[in-house]
Amino acid sequence: MKINKILGVALLMLAVVLNSCKKSAQYHDIIYFTGTEQTPETKLTLDGPGSIGLSVSSSTKADKDVNVKLEVQPDQVDAYNAQTGKSYIAMPAGSYSLASSSVTIKGGTNVSNSVALSVTSLNNFKEGATYCIPVTITEADNGMDILAPSKTIYVLINKTIITQAVNINGNYFTVPSFATDANLTSIGQLTMECRVYVNAFQTKNPFISSVMGIEENFLLRFGDVSIANNQLQLAGGLVGTSKYPVTSNSTFSVGQWYHVAVVFDGANMLLYVNGKLDASTQAQSGSVTFTGTAGTYSGGFHIGYSADGRLLNGYISEARVWTKACTAIELQNNLCYVDPTSKGLLAYWRFNGDTNGTVTDLTGHGYSAIANKAVTYVQGVRCPK
């Protein structure tokens, strides 16, 4: 019996060794696009023609030269969008070029030479759209396998939007038509988003800098007596008769543009900063009433104002309200601009130069934002930045 046990252990050990050898024999060095270990995307933001260098890496130093073939495959954009939920647009033919269809990893190294992918024209680019150029590794010699998740690199091209922003220091906007719209008394999902720049956070009690929304109902603001003056907060978060406020984990800096958003998806309150989820809290199912009335404590819907003033010292380039729960991907795709005809977009204000005191709602729904006093603008505001 003892001998049998010893033999059994020996056979088991032999099986492990043989299996390890088998796995070792099956192992192959792999190649992949440099920099795609975490994500297959890389970004290029341009004012005009420009280029980006692409290279290929191997998992170990090559014994001898490895030649790698590359190919631009624009037809992959639709498939990638379907897989990821993105809405990228294939670059127009003739607006880009790949300097070479091959690169080489020299023997004794593990990174190839760089090849330039050039954008030669930004003509006819849609404002705010993200374009995509997929480049794929199609072949490698010397028995090198291609790492499937990093076989294709998706080069994302944004054209910089240069616009204006309203100087809201000492001023604010009201949207009076929200108060009289019966369709806004019961909203099952809601998103508010804004692109904002702060010159200085409030240093006097209650330390509040109001961004947008309705006091005691659904208000985005910086600061309060219970949090830092440079933390973002959804105050109120009123669903039915219960409140679900949420405060950002992030703190914010002066002199910097941010995209901030709050989303009620019917079950949760979610705060986003630059398209990334920053904080959340669970809420009851129910609806939001978005008809705060002028003349009451709430004072209705404002941009840059809440009860007793609490003004924002800074700039706003645009703001939006949706009657849907925007996803993180949607927020990321639309940081700088969105199609005014987008489904679920209730109101969209771009503060880019209206001087008569009224900023038109670009959706055509008629929710104009009216300034408290004469407005001034800052020039040369860039997005993305």
BELNOR-V530311 format. One record per residue. N is the residue number from 1. RES is the residue in three letters. SS is DSSP state (a for helix, b for strand, c for the rest). PSI is psi in whole degrees, -180 to 180 (999 if undefined). NEAR is the number of other C-alpha atoms within 12 Angstrom. Layout:
BEGIN
{{N,RES,SS,PSI,NEAR} {N,RES,SS,PSI,NEAR}}
END
This chain:
BEGIN
{{1,MET,c,-43,7} {2,LYS,a,-41,8} {3,ILE,a,-40,9} {4,ASN,a,-41,10} {5,LYS,a,-44,11} {6,ILE,a,-42,12} {7,LEU,a,-40,13} {8,GLY,a,-43,14} {9,VAL,a,-42,14} {10,ALA,a,-44,14} {11,LEU,a,-40,14} {12,LEU,a,-44,14} {13,MET,a,-39,14} {14,LEU,a,-40,14} {15,ALA,a,-41,14} {16,VAL,a,-44,14} {17,VAL,a,-46,14} {18,LEU,a,-39,14} {19,ASN,a,-39,14} {20,SER,a,-41,14} {21,CYS,a,-40,13} {22,LYS,a,-45,12} {23,LYS,a,-39,12} {24,SER,a,-39,12} {25,ALA,a,-28,11} {26,GLN,a,-11,11} {27,TYR,c,137,14} {28,HIS,c,146,18} {29,ASP,c,150,25} {30,ILE,b,158,32} {31,ILE,b,158,44} {32,TYR,b,162,41} {33,PHE,b,130,45} {34,THR,c,131,32} {35,GLY,c,4,25} {36,THR,c,19,25} {37,GLU,c,-33,22} {38,GLN,c,-36,13} {39,THR,c,145,19} {40,PRO,c,3,28} {41,GLU,b,145,31} {42,THR,b,148,29} {43,LYS,b,146,26} {44,LEU,b,118,28} {45,THR,b,129,28} {46,LEU,b,146,28} {47,ASP,c,-24,23} {48,GLY,c,-163,20} {49,PRO,c,146,22} {50,GLY,b,-178,22} {51,SER,b,165,27} {52,ILE,b,143,27} {53,GLY,b,135,28} {54,LEU,b,141,39} {55,SER,c,167,37} {56,VAL,b,140,44} {57,SER,b,158,38} {58,SER,b,158,37} {59,SER,c,-14,23} {60,THR,c,165,21} {61,LYS,c,136,21} {62,ALA,c,139,27} {63,ASP,c,-34,17} {64,LYS,c,175,18} {65,ASP,c,136,24} {66,VAL,b,117,34} {67,ASN,b,130,30} {68,VAL,b,129,38} {69,LYS,b,140,30} {70,LEU,b,154,33} {71,GLU,b,134,28} {72,VAL,b,128,32} {73,GLN,c,79,28} {74,PRO,c,-23,27} {75,ASP,c,-9,22} {76,GLN,a,-12,25} {77,VAL,a,-47,32} {78,ASP,a,-42,23} {79,ALA,a,-40,19} {80,TYR,a,-40,26} {81,ASN,a,-44,22} {82,ALA,a,-35,12} {83,GLN,a,-36,12} {84,THR,a,-12,17} {85,GLY,c,9,18} {86,LYS,c,174,27} {87,SER,c,45,26} {88,TYR,c,157,36} {89,ILE,b,135,30} {90,ALA,b,137,32} {91,MET,c,139,37} {92,PRO,c,140,22} {93,ALA,c,139,21} {94,GLY,c,-3,15} {95,SER,c,4,25} {96,TYR,b,166,30} {97,SER,b,148,28} {98,LEU,b,122,30} {99,ALA,c,-30,21} {100,SER,c,151,22} {101,SER,c,11,25} {102,SER,b,154,29} {103,VAL,b,166,33} {104,THR,b,129,33} {105,ILE,b,111,35} {106,LYS,c,147,23} {107,GLY,c,136,18} {108,GLY,c,-1,16} {109,THR,c,172,20} {110,ASN,c,11,28} {111,VAL,b,135,31} {112,SER,c,174,31} {113,ASN,c,161,24} {114,SER,c,142,25} {115,VAL,b,139,28} {116,ALA,b,126,24} {117,LEU,b,114,33} {118,SER,b,136,28} {119,VAL,b,117,35} {120,THR,c,-16,24} {121,SER,c,138,22} {122,LEU,c,15,28} {123,ASN,c,141,18} {124,ASN,c,17,14} {125,PHE,c,137,25} {126,LYS,c,138,23} {127,GLU,c,129,25} {128,GLY,c,-6,30} {129,ALA,c,152,33} {130,THR,b,123,39} {131,TYR,b,157,39} {132,CYS,b,135,42} {133,ILE,b,104,41} {134,PRO,b,130,40} {135,VAL,b,129,41} {136,THR,b,140,37} {137,ILE,b,117,37} {138,THR,b,-22,29} {139,GLU,b,145,27} {140,ALA,b,139,30} {141,ASP,c,-175,23} {142,ASN,c,31,22} {143,GLY,c,16,20} {144,MET,c,127,31} {145,ASP,b,158,25} {146,ILE,b,127,29} {147,LEU,c,114,28} {148,ALA,a,-47,18} {149,PRO,a,-19,21} {150,SER,a,22,31} {151,LYS,c,-32,36} {152,THR,b,134,40} {153,ILE,b,134,41} {154,TYR,b,106,43} {155,VAL,b,115,42} {156,LEU,b,129,32} {157,ILE,b,122,43} {158,ASN,b,134,38} {159,LYS,b,126,34} {160,THR,c,128,28} {161,ILE,b,125,28} {162,ILE,b,116,22} {163,THR,b,-160,25} {164,GLN,b,169,25} {165,ALA,b,148,35} {166,VAL,b,136,43} {167,ASN,b,107,36} {168,ILE,c,5,39} {169,ASN,c,118,36} {170,GLY,c,9,25} {171,ASN,c,171,32} {172,TYR,c,171,40} {173,PHE,b,147,42} {174,THR,b,145,35} {175,VAL,c,83,40} {176,PRO,a,-27,28} {177,SER,a,-16,26} {178,PHE,a,-39,32} {179,ALA,c,-24,26} {180,THR,c,8,20} {181,ASP,c,109,21} {182,ALA,a,-22,14} {183,ASN,a,-13,18} {184,LEU,a,12,24} {185,THR,c,-15,21} {186,SER,c,92,20} {187,ILE,b,120,30} {188,GLY,c,-28,29} {189,GLN,c,148,35} {190,LEU,b,141,40} {191,THR,b,133,45} {192,MET,b,135,46} {193,GLU,b,154,51} {194,CYS,b,146,44} {195,ARG,b,119,43} {196,VAL,b,149,46} {197,TYR,b,127,37} {198,VAL,b,128,36} {199,ASN,b,-41,23} {200,ALA,b,137,26} {201,PHE,c,154,34} {202,GLN,c,137,29} {203,THR,c,3,20} {204,LYS,c,146,16} {205,ASN,c,130,17} {206,PRO,c,19,24} {207,PHE,c,33,27} {208,ILE,c,131,39} {209,SER,b,110,47} {210,SER,b,136,50} {211,VAL,b,-65,55} {212,MET,b,151,48} {213,GLY,b,-159,47} {214,ILE,b,124,41} {215,GLU,c,138,37} {216,GLU,c,9,31} {217,ASN,c,-69,35} {218,PHE,b,87,44} {219,LEU,b,125,47} {220,LEU,b,130,48} {221,ARG,b,162,53} {222,PHE,b,133,47} {223,GLY,b,163,36} {224,ASP,b,174,27} {225,VAL,c,-23,18} {226,SER,c,-3,17} {227,ILE,b,172,24} {228,ALA,b,150,28} {229,ASN,b,-10,33} {230,ASN,b,25,32} {231,GLN,b,143,37} {232,LEU,b,142,44} {233,GLN,b,137,46} {234,LEU,b,111,45} {235,ALA,b,140,37} {236,GLY,b,-89,30} {237,GLY,c,45,46} {238,LEU,b,117,36} {239,VAL,b,115,33} {240,GLY,c,-118,23} {241,THR,c,7,17} {242,SER,b,148,20} {243,LYS,b,143,26} {244,TYR,c,71,35} {245,PRO,c,158,32} {246,VAL,b,140,36} {247,THR,b,141,37} {248,SER,b,150,34} {249,ASN,b,-30,21} {250,SER,b,152,24} {251,THR,b,156,21} {252,PHE,c,156,29} {253,SER,c,152,21} {254,VAL,c,160,22} {255,GLY,c,28,15} {256,GLN,c,139,22} {257,TRP,b,137,29} {258,TYR,b,149,36} {259,HIS,b,121,38} {260,VAL,b,147,45} {261,ALA,b,149,52} {262,VAL,b,138,54} {263,VAL,b,130,48} {264,PHE,b,114,42} {265,ASP,c,11,33} {266,GLY,c,-13,30} {267,ALA,c,-18,23} {268,ASN,b,151,30} {269,MET,b,127,41} {270,LEU,b,130,42} {271,LEU,b,133,46} {272,TYR,b,142,40} {273,VAL,b,120,34} {274,ASN,c,39,32} {275,GLY,c,4,29} {276,LYS,b,136,28} {277,LEU,b,128,27} {278,ASP,b,-35,26} {279,ALA,b,156,28} {280,SER,b,162,28} {281,THR,b,147,26} {282,GLN,b,142,22} {283,ALA,c,163,28} {284,GLN,c,158,22} {285,SER,c,150,22} {286,GLY,c,-158,25} {287,SER,c,162,31} {288,VAL,b,136,38} {289,THR,c,126,35} {290,PHE,c,35,45} {291,THR,c,38,30} {292,GLY,c,136,35} {293,THR,c,133,27} {294,ALA,c,141,22} {295,GLY,c,-17,12} {296,THR,c,180,17} {297,TYR,c,-39,17} {298,SER,c,-34,28} {299,GLY,c,5,30} {300,GLY,c,-169,34} {301,PHE,b,129,45} {302,HIS,b,160,47} {303,ILE,b,115,54} {304,GLY,c,18,47} {305,TYR,c,148,37} {306,SER,b,-172,39} {307,ALA,c,139,30} {308,ASP,c,24,17} {309,GLY,b,-95,28} {310,ARG,c,53,36} {311,LEU,c,163,38} {312,LEU,c,126,41} {313,ASN,b,93,33} {314,GLY,b,-156,37} {315,TYR,b,153,43} {316,ILE,b,131,46} {317,SER,b,-36,43} {318,GLU,b,160,46} {319,ALA,b,151,49} {320,ARG,b,152,47} {321,VAL,b,133,44} {322,TRP,b,148,36} {323,THR,c,46,31} {324,LYS,c,163,27} {325,ALA,c,102,31} {326,CYS,c,139,36} {327,THR,c,167,27} {328,ALA,a,-40,29} {329,ILE,a,-43,21} {330,GLU,a,-42,33} {331,LEU,a,-43,35} {332,GLN,a,-39,30} {333,ASN,a,-26,31} {334,ASN,c,33,36} {335,LEU,c,-34,40} {336,CYS,c,-22,40} {337,TYR,c,152,38} {338,VAL,c,152,33} {339,ASP,c,122,25} {340,PRO,c,-17,26} {341,THR,c,9,17} {342,SER,c,141,22} {343,LYS,c,132,17} {344,GLY,c,-5,25} {345,LEU,b,111,30} {346,LEU,b,-46,35} {347,ALA,b,146,38} {348,TYR,b,117,36} {349,TRP,b,126,43} {350,ARG,b,117,34} {351,PHE,c,77,42} {352,ASN,c,34,31} {353,GLY,c,-1,27} {354,ASP,c,125,24} {355,THR,c,-1,20} {356,ASN,c,6,17} {357,GLY,c,-6,24} {358,THR,b,128,28} {359,VAL,b,120,36} {360,THR,c,140,29} {361,ASP,c,114,29} {362,LEU,c,-14,28} {363,THR,c,-18,25} {364,GLY,c,6,17} {365,HIS,c,-10,21} {366,GLY,c,15,22} {367,TYR,c,68,30} {368,SER,c,143,33} {369,ALA,b,125,37} {370,ILE,b,126,30} {371,ALA,b,149,31} {372,ASN,c,-32,25} {373,LYS,c,-179,19} {374,ALA,c,140,22} {375,VAL,c,153,28} {376,THR,b,158,26} {377,TYR,b,153,26} {378,VAL,b,146,23} {379,GLN,b,166,19} {380,GLY,b,32,17} {381,VAL,b,125,29} {382,ARG,b,140,29} {383,CYS,b,131,32} {384,PRO,c,160,32} {385,LYS,c,999,23}}
END
